[in-house]
């Protein structure tokens, strides 16, 4: 898609796959934490929300 990592926001519900993968590529991530789990991994999401409507606030 020819975009820079700074132009991407990866949205996902898995810390081990979505958030860690984005982190490893230098991409901001939004952890969709519907079950309000505690982050168990060493890398953390740039943004966290409980539902997809929370993403709207991030994108403003």
MARFISE-181306 format. One record per residue (C-alpha): residue number from 1; residue in three letters; chain; x, y, z. Coordinates in nm, 2 decimals, padded with zeros to 4 digits, always signed. Layout:
REM residues N
[dovex NUM,'Ala','A',[X,Y,Z]]
...
REM end
This chain:
REM residues 60
[dovex 1,'Unk','A',[+00.00,+00.00,+00.00]]
[dovex 2,'Unk','A',[+00.31,+00.22,+00.01]]
[dovex 3,'Unk','A',[+00.24,+00.39,+00.34]]
[dovex 4,'Unk','A',[+00.47,+00.47,+00.63]]
[dovex 5,'Unk','A',[+00.43,+00.29,+00.96]]
[dovex 6,'Unk','A',[+00.34,+00.63,+01.11]]
[dovex 7,'Unk','A',[+00.03,+00.64,+00.88]]
[dovex 8,'Unk','A',[-00.11,+00.31,+01.00]]
[dovex 9,'Unk','A',[-00.32,+00.21,+01.30]]
[dovex 10,'Unk','A',[-00.36,-00.16,+01.35]]
[dovex 11,'Unk','A',[-00.67,-00.27,+01.53]]
[dovex 12,'Unk','A',[-00.69,-00.61,+01.69]]
[dovex 13,'Unk','A',[-00.81,-00.81,+01.99]]
[dovex 14,'Unk','A',[-00.50,-01.03,+02.04]]
[dovex 15,'Unk','A',[-00.20,-00.90,+02.23]]
[dovex 16,'Unk','A',[+00.02,-01.18,+02.11]]
[dovex 17,'Unk','A',[-00.07,-01.15,+01.74]]
[dovex 18,'Unk','A',[-00.21,-00.81,+01.67]]
[dovex 19,'Unk','A',[-00.05,-00.58,+01.92]]
[dovex 20,'Unk','A',[+00.29,-00.75,+01.93]]
[dovex 21,'Unk','A',[+00.30,-00.78,+01.55]]
[dovex 22,'Unk','A',[+00.23,-00.41,+01.50]]
[dovex 23,'Unk','A',[+00.48,-00.32,+01.77]]
[dovex 24,'Unk','A',[+00.75,-00.52,+01.60]]
[dovex 25,'Unk','A',[+00.69,-00.33,+01.28]]
[dovex 26,'Unk','A',[+00.68,+00.01,+01.45]]
[dovex 27,'Unk','A',[+00.31,+00.05,+01.39]]
[dovex 28,'Unk','A',[+00.07,+00.21,+01.64]]
[dovex 29,'Unk','A',[-00.19,-00.04,+01.76]]
[dovex 30,'Unk','A',[-00.54,-00.03,+01.92]]
[dovex 31,'Unk','A',[-00.61,-00.32,+02.14]]
[dovex 32,'Unk','A',[-00.98,-00.41,+02.13]]
[dovex 33,'Unk','A',[-01.00,-00.53,+02.49]]
[dovex 34,'Unk','A',[-01.37,-00.64,+02.50]]
[dovex 35,'Unk','A',[-01.32,-00.86,+02.80]]
[dovex 36,'Unk','A',[-01.12,-00.60,+03.00]]
[dovex 37,'Unk','A',[-00.82,-00.83,+03.04]]
[dovex 38,'Unk','A',[-00.49,-00.73,+03.20]]
[dovex 39,'Unk','A',[-00.20,-00.69,+02.96]]
[dovex 40,'Unk','A',[+00.02,-00.99,+03.01]]
[dovex 41,'Unk','A',[+00.28,-00.91,+02.74]]
[dovex 42,'Unk','A',[+00.58,-00.69,+02.77]]
[dovex 43,'Unk','A',[+00.47,-00.48,+02.48]]
[dovex 44,'Unk','A',[+00.17,-00.26,+02.52]]
[dovex 45,'Unk','A',[-00.08,-00.12,+02.28]]
[dovex 46,'Unk','A',[-00.06,+00.25,+02.18]]
[dovex 47,'Unk','A',[-00.44,+00.27,+02.25]]
[dovex 48,'Unk','A',[-00.68,+00.05,+02.43]]
[dovex 49,'Unk','A',[-01.06,+00.04,+02.42]]
[dovex 50,'Unk','A',[-01.35,-00.19,+02.50]]
[dovex 51,'Unk','A',[-01.54,-00.15,+02.17]]
[dovex 52,'Unk','A',[-01.49,-00.04,+01.82]]
[dovex 53,'Unk','A',[-01.66,+00.30,+01.88]]
[dovex 54,'Unk','A',[-01.36,+00.38,+02.10]]
[dovex 55,'Unk','A',[-01.15,+00.39,+01.78]]
[dovex 56,'Unk','A',[-01.34,+00.69,+01.67]]
[dovex 57,'Unk','A',[-01.19,+00.90,+01.95]]
[dovex 58,'Unk','A',[-00.84,+00.79,+01.86]]
[dovex 59,'Unk','A',[-00.89,+00.89,+01.49]]
[dovex 60,'Unk','A',[-01.02,+01.24,+01.57]]
REM end
